[in-house]
Amino acid sequence: MSEALKKTPLYDLHVELGAKMVPFAGYSMPVQYPAGIMAEHKHTRAAAAIFDVSHMGIVRLMGEKAIPALESLLPADLENLADNSIRYSFFTNETGGILDDLMITKIPGGLSLVINAACKDADVAHIKAKIGDQVEVEVEYDNALIALQGPKAAEVLARFAPACLDMKFITFQQLEIDGVSCQVSRSGYTGEDGYEIAIPAAKAEQLVRRLLEEAEVEVSGLGARDSLRMEAGLCLYGNDIDSTTTPIEAGLLWAIQKRRRNEGGFPGADVILKQIADGAPRRLVGILPEGRAPLRPGVEIANDKGEVVGTVTSGGFGPSVGGPIAIAYVAAENKEPGTILNALVRGKELPCKVVKMPFEQKSYYRG
């Protein structure tokens, strides 16, 4: 018998609002609402949308050894991270593969991590096994977590918490929103400006209902979140990155700061540093297909000689782009923008070309 799906604190509200609920990472999650994925995507780009991301995990690592301990598991420079600032990183394995990607916030007395839903139990076990004797591990699965995303997000949130306007991209504050104390980061995974807001579970529905009373705000589901992050060229764990892909192959060199490149000291450092020096054998690229047919994950990519040189990892329709888009790994010699390739779909060769990501420019607020 399959295990029952977990529900987020906002489950009843999703059902009330007419969401189509689907299984995702062990949870029953809204994939779309009656307006549909296309409308939700476009509304996020034009105004503001609320996404329920409560299935993600929040873990705190507390203690004076938190920074060096966590640095032993990943390649981010946390030593030079400013207070209440956030850094994107990834746990690596001994072959340089990515066990999970995560956001790390420097908080008083330690670090706060936001980890992926499908990996969170494995991540916590990994942390406890490797550095559990050096840090205090606090798991916060009982909070709700929402993402308020879009060009009107700051204007809306400022009506409740004016201090949010002073926050820059990837910074953190404790703010009171409509009388509820919340942990707020100026971040998200749509390519738009916005905030991720951790709310006590008992107050989550009340606060989301209040935000939805604002004229600019609508709800959006996992479907629009996926098309938004694809247009922004953002990797999805389990699709575009996993334990067999290295950060260099995935184009994530920017997330390995100079000190860690020089010092190493993280799992798989020999493989990763060698790829930094010599190049990776394959690279993650944007793919723009000709015509209107979308390319789905698993579709093979071939060169003009018919040789398979890559595989699509994410693909679908880009509502803001106005056509199909895809993300794929290709052999390094095919990574340059403008390279003409063919997608092999049901025995046919569909022309496509390599393009620079993102497909849609990001709109983060950097002050």
Phi, psi and omega in degrees: 000133181287149181290141181297142179290141175283158178239141175279165178300346182257009185306309183298323179294319178302314181297316179301323182276004174085023182292147168273114184266137180225156174288133177208118178052038177086002181242156168270114189233151179281120177273329176196166177246177185304331180295332178096159186300317182300312181294320180296317178301309183293326178294322178298318180291333186262330188220255180204140180224149176254128175245135173275115177238033183292347177287343177293161179255142173244123182231134176253136173247112187247149178125161185291343180263006186303316184292305179297327179297311181292326178299338178286349183251351184205164189265017179278149171271100179266339180300324182259015178281129181290155176303140179060026173250162188237144177227135175277137176204192183203139170288136179244158175254182187291344177262009179086002178285164184258117179280328175185154171253155189203164173250135184240125178247133175275114182242165178304123176086001180167213185226146174244130183245138168249120186240160185289146184302312185291340184253355196295321179293318178295322179297314181297318178298319179297314180298313182295321181292322187271319186227014183298338179275355183249342184225160170266122184260118180243118181261127183243071180276353187266000174277151165273150178227123178238155173244120174259110192233145175132166184295342178260003185300314182295317180300319180292309185295329181296338176294335181254326183218085185305333181296343181297336181292334181278349181285138174262167178307139183051050166234166189230145172212153169268117184233151172264123181240115181052042177083003182249128178284122186230153172263118190239129172240142176272091186196184180159181185228040180243349187088351180264162169298155177160191188221148166252130190234116175270126188235138172307133188308320183293340182256356190297310183297318179302314184289319180295319177301320181295317179295324180290346175287343178285136189301330186279347194257132173230167175269150176222153183250189183296330180298311178291324178299323180290315180292326178294314183290328176296314178301328180277358179070030182264133183289144174250124180295136183096338175252294188267338175223145176197192186290351179257357182249141178264159177300329181287318175300323184275002179073029184253023178304325181302338182269004175249103187288161189305317182300319181287329175294323181283321187265332186067219176085021176230159182302135179075013184301322182298319179292313184293315180293327176294321178291327175298318182285318190252349185095152179267151182290338178219161182220147176278128184225162170276143179234128177247106180285150169284154178078198187247356184284124178286152175258126183263160177306138181099343178295132180277149179245131182239156176273185185290352176264000181085006180276131178291122183238002181185178182216137176288134178251331174219143178193155179168200180264134176261101184302322179285328178287327180086023180186181181289146175223159178208159174238135185212154167269132175228155175305141191307327182290351179252013190276347186289134176305138182098346178297128180269128180227181177229134173269133182264102184238116179048048176080001179250152175263115179255118182299142176207166179224153177283134178228157177284135174268156006281161175286329179232130185298140178286154184233042181291148179267114183251002174083000000 
